[in-house]
């Protein structure tokens, strides 16, 4: 039984570290919004003849 508690403790610590990492990235990293323009050729809108 102690090995089960040790395993669960280690898994909990790893999950907690991952959670803290994701939370810190979401909180402290500021993104710069940019405008994106994609040119679509007119051939994409025309159905091919049968």
Secondary structure, DSSP 8 states (H G I E B T S, - for coil): -HHHHHHHHHHHHHHHHHHHHHHHHHHH-------------GGGTS----
